[in-house]
Amino acid sequence: MPNEMTVAEAHRYPDTVNHPSYYSGKVECIDAIQSATTGLTGFEGFCAGCAMKYLWRWKRKGGKSDLQKCRWYVDKLLEVIPGDD
């Protein structure tokens, strides 16, 4: 089949869509987010998932910028959830 790669080609052309290097680990980031946000809906689920994504990858991709993005989403989540102020 023309779309199949050899093992050597796969190492030269990593799958940056399905398995980017900055999400390495034993657990897929998307699976962890899906499990951790079960029961959350709408904007709460979105903010929690984004915060997890940036926290998961900060050391391998965006550094301090990813930590700042994580904090931004946590701050947005704190604005919309009810609770003690």
ROBAZA-806782 format. One record per residue: residue in three letters; y, z, x of N, C-alpha, C in turn. Coordinates in steps of 0.001 Angstrom, whole numbers, plus 500000, padded with zeros to 6 digits. Example, Ala and Ser with C-alpha at 12.3 -4.5 7.8 and 13.67 -1.06 7.14 Angstrom:
<sites>
ALA494310507800513190495500507800512300496700507800513200SER497750507080512850498940507140513670500030507870512900
</sites>
This chain:
<sites>
MET498807500000500848500000500000500000501244500000500885PRO502247499251500540503421499135501392504272500395501485ASN504220501326500525505073502518500548504450503699501275GLU503192503595501696502544504700502395502947504697503863MET503083505909504437503454506055505842502282506615506620THR502238506293507877501276506932508764501776508333509068VAL500931509175509632501328510533509999502478510494511003ALA502397509597511965503466509485512971504787509105512317GLU504750508190511365505983507793510670506543508942509842ALA505668509708509217506116510834508399506854511873509238HIS506430512060510492507127512994511375508478512448511815ARG508590511139511929509868510532512304510838510493511138TYR510318510416509914511140510322508723510791511477507783PRO511310512669508053510971513815507212511442513606505774ASP510780514240504856511101514125503433512274515050503114THR513471514541503276514668515364503078514983515612501614VAL514296514927500710514501515155499287513573516245498768ASN512283516108499027511308517041498485511039518248499375HIS511223518120500672510932519219501596511930519244502748PRO513209519485502456514178519536503549513888520711504489SER514188520539505736513858521546506748514553522884506503TYR515714522881505882516444524128505673515885524963504518TYR514837524479503853514124525262502844512712525574503310SER512510525723504599511170525967505113510701527371504749GLY509411527539504741508814528829504448507523528656503683LYS506850529760503416505571529713502707505751529461501222VAL506916529778500691507201529622499271508301528588499121GLU508140527676498177509195526694497904510366527408497227CYS511552527137497679512763527755497127512857527540495617ILE512606526318495172512729525999493750511749526822492917ASP510553527080493456509571527890492733510019529346492652ALA510598529855493728511098531233493728512251531385492740ILE513146530407492710514274530460491769513766530414490334GLN512809529537490067512275529430488716511659530753488266SER510914531387489142510291532661488806511325533772488634ALA512301533820489530513300534897489502514275534780488338THR514453533585487799515425533404486715514766533302485343THR513472533575485274512787533583483985513476534580483066GLY513814534139481880514494535002480915516003534888480942LEU516550534301481995517994534064482035518273532714481373THR519402532610480737519737531349480084521143530919480457GLY521415529663480221522755529121480380523396529421481721PHE524650529828481644525467530033482832524915531152483719GLU524322532181483116523743533265483908522619532738484799GLY521729531949484225520629531373484992521122530433486072PHE522139529646485732522707528701486694523305529433487888CYS524136530442487625524776531191488716523759531929489569ALA522783532558488934521762533289489688520964532321490561GLY520587531186490015519824530203490779520601529641491951CYS521870529334491728522703528816492827522880529859493922ALA523110531109493529523265532174494524522006532306495370MET520855532249494724519592532329495460519436531160496420LYS519791529975495962519662528780496801520473528929498082TYR521716529340497941522569529462499129522119530607500037LEU521646531697499455521151532802500261519864532416500996TRP519029531642500341517758531214500926517964530362502170ARG518953529484502144519070528483503211520174528739504228TRP520941529801504076522169529955504866521947529856506364LYS520896530428506879520688530464508323520297529087508883ARG519672528248508059519185526953508531520098525789508187LYS521091526009507309521921524881506912523403525174507012GLY523945525944506095525383526062505981526035527252506652GLY525224528161507205525786529326507879526665530169506970LYS527759530615507513528682531496506789529195530844505503SER529382529544505526529841528827504331528860528996503173ASP527561528925503448526573529117502395526594530551501877LEU526830531526502748526938532916502293528165533107501400GLN529251532427501738530452532496500899530202531852499539LYS529465530759499521529122530110498247528226531021497417CYS527274531680498076526407532633497389527246533718496728ARG528176534278497477529045535338496946529875534819495771TRP530346533578495857531149532988494785530349532965493485TYR529077532549493575528243532500492371527904533897491862VAL527702534853492747527459536224492317528705536781491629ASP529890536509492175531141536955491542531305536339490153LYS530976535053490010531057534404488691530085535062487720LEU528894535372488200527904536037487354528396537403486920LEU529004538142487845529539539461487481530651539368486443GLU531388538265486436532462538079485445531926537888484045VAL530746537307483889530258536951482554529238537900481978ILE528668538786482792527668539707482233528351540985481777PRO527888541525480668528472542773480194528010543940481058GLY528817544956481116528432546125481898529632546963482264ASP529373547989483038530430548891483479531390548166484412ASP532649548444484261533666547830485138534196548809486131
</sites>
